[in-house]
C-alpha cells in the first residue's frame, strides 16, 4: 500500500502511487527526454501513466520512461519533476532533476554546386539531408568555408556562375533558415577559392586563383560574427588551388592541391589562427592529391578522397594530430573513390560527401577518435557535380 505521500487535494493520496525516482533529462532541439525509474509501490491500483513537467510548467504525459517534453526554448536550463498516476490519482512529485538545456543538434550544412540550395544533416543521426529552405547567391564549387556555431561564411566561386561573384564573401545564418547574404569581399578575384577554416571566432580564407588566373599563396581572415572584407593574414608555403583545410581552436592546417608545374601536391602547412603570419611546414600527405576534403575535432584532423595521379579518385582517409607536426597516418577508406569533397564534423563524428564519376549524392561517416573504414550515412538531396561545400555548427574547422 502506498505510504500516503501522493495525491493532489481531492484525490485519494493513501491509494495513489509512490513517486518516481532517479529523474534525469537528455537535451534535444527545443525538447528534453525525461527518464525516470517507476515506483515499486503502485498504491491501490496499477499505474496508468506518468506526467513529466518542467519548472516552467511545460509538460507531457506518457505510459513509461522516457517522456519527451517539447515546446522548450533552446539555451534555457530546465529542471523536471515526474508524477505517477493510477485510478486513485497522482503521486507526490518526484525530486527534481538536475538542470538540462535544450539545444539544436550538431549539424553539417551542405552548399550545393548543382542547385545552389542549402541542406543539412544532423551529424549524430544517419539519414538523408533535410532542405534548409533557402539558397546561396553563387554556386559553391571549391569554395573556402569557415563557421561558428551560428554562422557560415564562404568565398570564391566558379567563373561560370559570376566573374564578379568570384571575390564575394557570403554568409548564412545557421540558427534560423534564411537566404545567404553578402558578408564582404576578398581583396582579389578568387575563382575556385582554395580552402577555408575557422576556430569559431576567426575564419581564414585562401585566395585560390588570383585576378590574373595564377595560383595564389595569399591567406585572408575575417571575424565570423562581424561582416566585412577580408584582411591579409600571411602566405602559404606554396601557391596552390583545390586544397582543403581543417583546424583546432588554435591551429589551422591546409593540405594538397594543384601547385605550379604539378597537378597534385603532398604539402601540408599550418598557421596559428589568432596570430597573423606566414604558414609553416607541417609534414606530407601519404601521396600527392588535389581536391581532398578535410574536417576535424579539437585534436585530430581527417583528410579524405581527392584526385591522385592521372586524376584517379581515391577512397583513402588519412589523419593528423593537429597540435604536433608530422606526416599523415592511414585512417581507413571511404566507401568509394571521391573528389572535391565537402566535410563537416562534431566532436566525435565526421561526414564526407563529394563528386564520384561525375556526380554523387552519397554521404559517408567515420568516428574521428578511432581508425576504420567509413560507413554509409545517407544521401544528399541532389547529386552534386563538382561536389558540395560544407559547414559544421559543431566545430570551427571545416572545408
N, C-alpha and C positions, 0 to 999 in steps of 0.2 A: 504494500500500500504506500502511496506517496506520502511524504512526511510533512505535508502542509505548506511547502514553500511556494507553491504555484497559485495561479488563478488571478484574473482581474476581478475587480469588485463586481458582485452579482453572479459570479461563477463559483463552481464547487472546487475550491482550492484543495480540499482534502483528497479529492479523486483525480485532480489534474496531474500530469506527469511531473517528474523532476526536470530540472533544467539541463539542456545540452551542455557539454563541456568541450574544452580544447578548441575554442573558436579561433580561426585564422583566416586570412584573406590573401588571394593572389590577384594582382592587378591586371587589368585588361584595358582596352580602348574604351574610355567612358564607362567602365564597368569593373566590378570586383567579384571573383568567385569565392564565396564564403563556405569554408569547410568546417565541420564540427563532428563531435562524437555524440551519438544518440544516448539518452539516459537509459540506464538498465532498469530503473523503476518507472514503469509507464503509467502508474496510477490505477484508476478504476476501470480503464478500458484501453484497448490498443491505440497507439499513436496513429493519427490520421494525416499528419503533416507537420511542417515546420515553417516558421516565419523568421527571415533574416532581415535586419533593419539597421541602417546606418545611424550615426549620431545626429544626422540632419533630418531624419525621418523618411528617407528614401529606402524602400524595401521591396522584397519579393518573397513569394511562397513556393514551397516545393515539398515533395514527399520523402526526400533523402538528401544526404550531403553529397556534393556541394550544391549550393543555391547561387545562381548568377544574378547579381543585383546590377541593373542597368540604369541609365539616366544620370550618371555621376559626372562630375567635372574633372577633366584631366588636369593634373597638377595640384589637386586638393587632397589633403590627407583625411581619411575617414576611419572611424572605428565601428565595429559591428557587434550587435547582440543577436542571439538566436533564441526563439521560443519553441517548445514542443507543444503540440496540440492533440487533444483527444476529445471524446464526446462530452467530457465534463468541463472543457475549457483549456486555457493556456497555462503553461508552466510559468514560474518566475523567469525573468530574463537571465540568460547566461552571463557570465563575466564577459566584459568587453574584450574584443580582440585588440591586438596591437594596431597602430596606425598603418593604413595601406593607401597608397597614392596611385590612382589610375593614370595611365599614360598611353600614348599612341605606340603601338609595337614598332620595333626596329624595321625600317623599310628600305628597300632598294628601288629607286626611281629610274626607269628606263626612258631615254630620249630617242625616239625613232628617227632613223635616217630616211626610211622609205616614206613615212607618213607625217613626220614632224610632230606626231602626237606623243603624249606622256602617259606611261603606265607604271604601276608599281607592284612589287611583291612584298608580302610580309615575310621577312627573312627566316623566321623560325618555323614557318608553316609552308610545306610544299604545296604547289598548285600553280595554275596559270595566272598570268598577270591580270590586274584589275585596271580598268580605264580611270585615269585621274580626271579626265573630262576636258582637258584643255591642251593646246599645242604650243610649242615654241615658235618663234618667228622664223627661224632658219633651220635647215637640216643639220643633224648632229654628227655628220661624218668626221670621225677622228678629232672630235673636239676635246680640248682640255677642260676638265670639270673639277671643281672643288666645292665642298659643302660644310655647313654646320648642321646642327640637329633640326634647323628650321628653314634653311635657305640653301639653294644650289646656285652657283654661278658657273657659266661655261663660255668659252671663247674660241673663235676660229671656225670658219665654215667653208664648205666647198664652194669654189668659184662658180660652179654651175647653178648654184642657188642664188647667190648675190655677191658680186665683187665687193660692194660696199659692206655687206654683212660680214665679210671675212675679217674685219678688225673689231667687230662689235663684241661686247661682253653682255650676256643676257642673264637674267636671274629668274628663279622660280621659287615661290613660297611653298615649302614642303609641309606646312601645318594645315593649310586650307587650300582647296582647289582654286585655281585661277590661271589665266594665261601667262606665259612668260613675258617679262617686261625688260626694258633697257636698263642696264646697270652702269655701263660706261664703255670705254674703248681701250684697246691695246694701243701702243704707240705707233705701230705699223700694221699694214695689212698682213693677215696671217692665215692664208689658206692652209687647210689641213693642219691645224694647230697641233703641236707636238704632244704635250702632256699637261695634266693638271693635278694638283694635290693640295691638301689643306690639313690643318690641325684643329678645325672647328672655329678658329678665330681668324686666321690669315690664310688666304688662298694664293698659291703660286701657279702661274700660267706661263708656259713657254711659247715662243712665237711660231715654231714650225718654219714654213717658208716665209721669208721677208718680202718686202714690197717688190723686189726685183726677181722674185721666184727662186732665190738662192736659199740654201739651208741656213738656218739661224741658230746661234747658241744663246740667245738672249732669254733671260727669265724676268718676268714682271710679277708684281704682287698687288693684291687688293686686300682690304679689310672686308670680310664677307658680310658683316652686318651693315656696312655703310656703302651705298652706291658711289661709284667714282671711277675714274680712269686708272689703268694700270700704271704702276711706278716701277722704275728699274730696280731690280734686285741684285743682279750679277749675271755671270755667264756660266753655261755648262762647260764641261771639259772638252766637248766636241759639238760642232754644229750638226743638227740632225732633225729629221721628221719621223712621224709614225713610231714614236717611242711611247712608253707608258710609265706610270709612277705610282708610288704609294707612300704612306707616311705614318709615323708615330706622332705623339703630341709635340715632339721636339725636332724630329729629323725627317726630311723628305728624301726619297731615293728614286732616281729615274734610270731606265734601262732600255737597251736595244735601239732599234730604229734604223733608218737609212742614214748613212754618213757619206761624205764626199768620196767618190770613187768606189763605193761598195753598196750593194743592195741590202745588206744586213750588218748588224753590229752586235758585239757581245759586251759592250761597255756599260758598266754601272757606275754612276756617280751620286754624290749626296750633298745636301746643304743643311744648315741649321735654320729652321723655318723662321725663327724670331729675329735672326740677325742677317742683314743683307751681306752679300759677298759671293764670290765665285764658288762653283762646285768643286768637290774633291773626289779623287778616285776612290771607289768603294770596293770593286772587285770585278768579276766577269760572270756572265751567263754561261751555262753549260756549252752552248754553241751560239753562233750569231743568229739573231732574229730581228724582224721588224713586226709591227702590228700586234704586239702582245697585249695582254690585259693584266692589270695589277690592282691589288687591294690588300688590306692589312687590318690586323687589330693593333693594339698598342705596342706589341713586341715583335710580331712576325709578319713579314711581307710575302705575298704569293705572286708569282709571275706565271701566266698561263698562255698556252697557244702561241699563235704567231706564224709568220712566213719564214721558213728556213731556206736552205739552199734550193735554188731553182723555184722559189716561191711555193714550196710544198708545205701545206698547212700541217702544223704539228698538234698533237694532243698532250704534249708534255706540260706538267706543272712543276715549277721549281720554287724553292723558298729561301729566304734570307732571315737572319736575325738583325733587325733594323739598327739596333744600338751598337753592333760590332761589325766592322768591315770584313769582307771575305767573299769568296766565290759562292755561287748558288749551290744548293743541295737538291737532290731529287725528292719530290714530294709524292708523285703518283701521276696518273693520267686522267685527262678528260675522257668523256665517253666517245668523242670523235675529234678529229683534227679541225681546228677553227682558227680564224684570224680576226683582226680588228674588233677586239672584244670590249664590251662594257663589263665592269666588275664592281661589286659592292659587297660590304661586309658588316657584320655585327662583331661583338667581342669574340664570338665563338664560331661563326659560320660565314663562308664566302660563297658568293654566287658569280657565275660567269655566263655570258651569252655573246655570240658574235656571228660572223659570216662563215658559212660552211658550203663549199661548192657553189658559190654564187649567192646563196641566201640561206637563212636558217632562223627558226624561232625557238630552238631548244635552249633551256637553261640548265646548267649543271650546278651542283653544290658540293662542298667539302667541309669537314670540320677542321678549322685552322690549326688547332693545337696538336692534332695527330695526323701523321702522314698516311696516305692511302689514295685510292682511285676515287674519282668523282662519281656522283650518283645523279640520276635524272631528277630535276626539281619540278619541272613543268614547262610551259611554253609561253613565249612572248605572244601578244595578241596578233602581231603581224610578223611575217618573215622579213628580216631586215637586211637588205643588200648593203654591203659595206659595214654592217654591224651597228649596234646602238651605242650611245654613251650612257653612263650610269652615275648616279649619286646616291649616297647612303646617309640616312639620318643618324645612324648609329656610330659612325666614326668619320673623322675628317679626311682620312687618307683614301682617296678613291681616284679612279681614272676611267 
